[in-house]
């Protein structure tokens, strides 16, 4: 708490005034009431200042947005050609040489976050990883904290962005609501909400969970993966997107 006051007793003058009016009971009571009001007001102000000093402003992260959730699904606008579906025989990480999405530009997704703020995931600018997760998927429940731990350890290259997409959200499946799960994992990437029809997932060619689409700074698909990717393999794929490779 930054207290800019001097060492003087802030209640000193009030005490003297009370003492000087000992001969008048009525005045004494009035002064005591005023003093009490002043003290209470001062305490309230100091408490507010302490709160401001000790509580940092909420960051624009997925966890903060999820903590203030007002919705679990939202409308999504898709601009551009959808990606081909992830091949059934592609395995955990698709071979770029045979993946029909390699070199294609994913469509732009415009939607909302858990707290109803607008969010856009668009190709180009920086390299991007778009991670689609379902709250009820056990593999997603393993992947998300692993990725967050990797981010927390400072491994995400400065020229690569990660976005989450919460999809296949339904109250009838376990681990609902998705916002509570994302908040509990302290997931820092911003999260776009898919609609109940899975519009965003379909536009990106999703066939299973979790699902990764990785694009370079020019907005072209470089890698896709579907399933629980080991964190060392995930790290290697992300680093391949960066122009500042280790």
N, C-alpha and C positions, 0 to 999 in steps of 0.2 A: 504494500500500500504506500503510495507516494503522498506523505503528509507534509505539506509545505509550511505548516504553522511553526512559530518559534517555540521555545521551551516554556513560555509563559503559560500559566494556568488559564485556559479559555473560559473558566467559570469564575475567575477571581472577582471581576466587577460585580457579578450577580451576588456573590457572598457579601461584599461590602455594603451593597445596597440593602440587603436584608438586615444586616447588623445595624445600619443607620436608622432603620425604621422600627426599632424595637418598641418605641413609645406608642406606636399605632397598630393595634392588633389587626384592624381591617386592612390597613396598607400592607402589613406583614403577610397576611394570607394571600393578598393579590400578587405580591412580589413572588411568593413561593410558587404560586400557580404559573406565573409567567416563566419563572426559572425552570420549572419542570417541563413546560412546553418547549422552551429553548433547548434544554438538554435532550429531550426526545427527538426533536428535529435534527439536532447535530448528530445524534447516534444514527438516525436514519440515513443522513447524508454520507457519513463515514462508512456505513455498511454498504451503501450503493457503490462508493468509490472502491472499497475493498473488492466487491464483486467484480467490478470492471477490471481491476488490476489482475485478479487471480483467474478470471475466466476468459480465455482467448476467444476472439470472434470465430464463429462457426465457419469452417472452410468449405469450399464448394466441392465436396467429395461425395462419392457414392454413399459412404457410411453416414455422413451428415444429412444427406438428402433422404436416406432411408429412415433415419431416426425421426425425421419430421414428416413421415409418409402421410399422404392424404389419399393415395390410390395404389393399386397393385397392377393394373393394366391401363393402357392408354392408346388412343388412336395413333397410327403410324402412317406417314406419307412416304411413298417410295418414288424416287425419281431416277430413271435409268433402267437399263436392261438387267433382269435378274441373273444371278450366276447359275450355271448348271448344277444339278444336284451332286452332292458328294458321292463318288462311285461306291457301290456296294463292296467291291473287291479291293478298295484302296488301302485297307488296313488302318492302323492308328494314325499314321502321318502319310498323306498321299504323296506319291512320287510326282514332283513338278513336271517331269517329262511326259507323264501320261494323264495328269489331272486336266480335264477339259476347261477348268477355270483359270489355269495359269496364264498370266499375261492379260487377263480381262480386267475391266474396271468395275468394281462392285457398285451397285446403286447407292445413292445418297438416302440416308434414313433421317427423317425429321419426326420427332416425337416429344415425349415428356419424361421427366425423372419422377421418382417416388413422391417428391414434394411439388409436383405439377409445374416445374420449371422447364422451359423449352430446351431441347438438346438436339444437336445435329451431328451425325456421323457421316462425314463426307470424305471421299478419296482425295489424295493430294495434300500438299503442304508438308506434313510430317509422315513418316512411316507409321503404320497403325496395326494394332492387334485388336480384333473384335472378338470378344469371348461371349458365346451364348450359353446361358446356364438356366437350369430349371431347379426350383427350390426343393423338389422331391427326389431329384436324381442323386443317388449315393456317390457317384463318381464326381459330380459337381461339388458335393459337400467335402470331398477330399481335395479337389483341385483348387478351389477358391482360397482356402487358407494357405496352401503351399505357395501359390502365386503371390499372395499378399506378403508372406514372410520374405519371399525373394525380393519383392519391391522394397520392403522395410529395411532390408540389408543393403540397399543402395545399388542394386544391380540393373535397374531399368535405365537404358541409355537415354540421354537427354533429348535425342532426336527421334525417339519412338514414343508413341502414345498408346495407352491401353484403354479400351472402352468395354463395358459390360452391357449385355442385353439380357434382361430377365424375361424369359419366354415360357410358354406352356404353363403359365401360372393358373392354378385352380385351387379353390378352397377345399376340394374333396381329396386332395393328395397331402401326404405328410409334409412336415416342416413349413407349414403355411403360417403367417404370410411371408412372402419373399423378402419384404422390407426388413422384418425382424431378423431374419437370417443374415442378410447383407450387413446390417448394422452390427450384429454380434461378431462378425468376422472383421470388422473395421476395414472393409474393402474400400480403398481409396479411389480407384478409377470410377469415373461417372458411369451411371447405369441408365440406359434407355429402356423404357417399358414397352414390351410388345403388346399387341392387342390380343383379344381372346381367340382370334382366328389364326394367330401366328404369322401375320403378314411379314414382319421383319425377318423371321427365321426362314420363311419360304423364299423371300427375295435373295437370301444369301446361300441358298442351296442346302440347308440343314437337313440331316437325316438321323442324327443321334446327338447325345449329350455326354460331356460338354462338347462344344463345337468351336473351332478356331478358324478365323480367316485372317491372314496376315498379308498386308500390302506394303509396297515400297513407297518412297516419298513421291513418286509419280502417280500413285494411286492404282498400281497394277498388282494383281494377286501374285504372290510369290509362294506362299505355302497355305495348305489347309490341313486340318487335323480333326478327328472325331473320336472322342474317348478320353480316358484318363492318361494324359501325357506326363511321363516322369519329368520332374522339375528341371533336371539337368538337360534333357532333350528340349524342353520348352525354352530354357535359357539360350541354348545354342541357336534355335530357330529365330528368337528375338534378336540376338546379337547379329545374325546374318542380315537383318534389315537395316542395321545402323551403319552410317558412314564413318563412325568412329569405333570400329571394331577393336576389341582388345587383342 
